[in-house]
Amino acid sequence: MKKLALFSLLSITPLANASTDLVLPGEKWVAKFDKFICAAFGPAVQRPEALEKINLSFEKVTTDSTLDNALIRATFEENGVTCRYNAILFADNAAQTSTLVQSIAYVPGGDATTYRACLEGKALLDGAFEATNPYLYYGHPHNLAFMMPGVGAEGVCGAGQAAIGANFVVTGRIR
């Protein structure tokens, strides 16, 4: 059933070319990036080294009305070029996990070949989101943190911490 839901999402999501963002049908809620965290209700921590190296900056996340699908938007730098990153994640709300469904990274304003300028950063971010990772939904105002393994959480969160969270705060409803 899960594969059917993912296939359905992909079939209605237009394939992005090298110069447009992905589209999440039925966007209803928006949240702005707030901080990196090690745990729910935790204080802000520094961006981990792997994300610092690419100067990653999360912008926002939008979700559909079911809260099953989320679209994350961010920018990063690779070889002196600014790249945009979009990722659609499928959330299993019962298990409180998310998994990467589709992503794209491209140079804004570039032609169809400029996606190649962003491959390393895209691979790093895809690697952080592609496994079935926990997400945290907590507090008031509502916070949503997507946990990312493999980006150096131990360096900022301490020994044994495998993942760091990109924390977003819900700012409202999309009309």
N, C-alpha and C positions, 0 to 999 in steps of 0.2 A: 504494500500500500504506500509506503514511504517513497519508493521509486516512482510510483504513479504520480504522487504529488509533485515530486521534483521534475518529472518529465512534463507535467502539465504547466508548471511555472516556466520552464524553459521554452515550451512551445508558444506561450503567449508573450514572452519577453523578447522584444526585438533584439536581434544580434547587433551588437554595437560595432561600429567601424572604428578606425583609429582616431577619430576626432570627436566622438560624442560619448556622453555618459550613458550608463545602463539605465533602464527604466523599470521601476517596480510597479506593476499594475495595482491600482487601488490604494495608493499611499494614504495613510490616515493620520499617523502620529509622527512627530518630529522631536528629536533630541539633539542637543548640541554637545560637542566634546567638552569635558570638564577637566579631567586629570587622569594620570595613571595611578592605579592602586594595586595593592598586594592582596587585599581582602575587602569584603563588604564593610562599609562604615569606616574603612581605614583612611589614614591621611594621604595626601598627595605624595607621590614619590617621583624621582627623576625618571626621565625617559631612559630605557635601557640602552646600552652601548650600541647594539645592532641597529636600533631605530634612530639613535642619535647620529650615527654615521650617514644615514640617508636623509637626515633632517625631516623625518616623518611628522606630518601635521594632520591629525584627524579633524574633519570639519563637522560632520553631522551623521546621524543615522535616521532613516525613516523606516516605518513599519506599515504593514497593511492592517486592515481591521481585525484580522484573526490573530495578529501578533506572531504568526508562524514564519513570516518572511521579513527580512530586514535588508536594507540597502545602506552600506557604509560608504562614505566618500572621504577621501584623503588626498594629500599631495606629498610627494617626496622628491628628492634630488638624486640624480644618477649621472655621473660624469659631467657635472656642470649644467645639466638640463633639468628643468622642473617637469615632473610627471604627475598626472592625475591618476588616482586609483579608485576603482569602484568594485565593491564585492557584494553579491547577494548571498545571504546566509539563510539557511532553513533552521528554524528553532523547534526543538522537541520540548514543548512546555512542560510536559509531565516529568521528563528527565532533567530539565533545565540544562540542556546542551544545545549547541549550534554546530552546523557543518557548512562549509563552503559549497555553494551550488554553481556560481559563475563569477568570473572577475575579468577586469580589463585594466590595463595601464597604458597610457598614451601621453604624448606631448600635445598640450593644448595648441590648437592652431596649426598643428603639423599635418603633413600629408599622410597617405595610407602606409608609408614605410616607417614612420617615426615611432611606431609601437616598439620597434627593436631597441630603441634608446632606453627603454624602461624595463627590460627583461629581468635584470638581477633584483631590483627592488620588488617587482611583482612576484618573483619566485619566493623571496623572503616573506612577504606578506601572505601570499597564498599558503605557504608552509605553516604559518602561524594560525591560519583559519581553517585549513582543509581537514584536519582531524576532527573527531567529535569532541569538542571542548566545552567545558562548563560556561554558563553565563550566569551573572548575578543580577537579580532584580530586587531592589530593596529601597527602604527609606521614603521620606517625604521631604522635598519633592522627589518624585520617582526617579531612581537611578537605574541604569542598565549598563553592566560592564561585561564586555566580551573578553574572556580570558585567552591569552595568547602564549602558548609554549614556544620554546626554541628561539626566543629573541633576547635572552640574557636576564631573565627575572632574578636569578640568584645574585647578580651583581648589585641590584638595588633593593631586593626584598629579603635577602639572606639565604644562607645555605638551606638546601632542601626545597626551596620554592621553585617549582617548575614553570609557573606561568605568571604573567602580569596582566592586569586588566586595563583595557581602554574603557574608561568610565564616561558615560553620557548621561546628561540630565534632561528629562522630558520637558520640553518648553511649550508644547501645545499640540493642537489638532490642525491638520491640513484641511482646508475647506474645499 
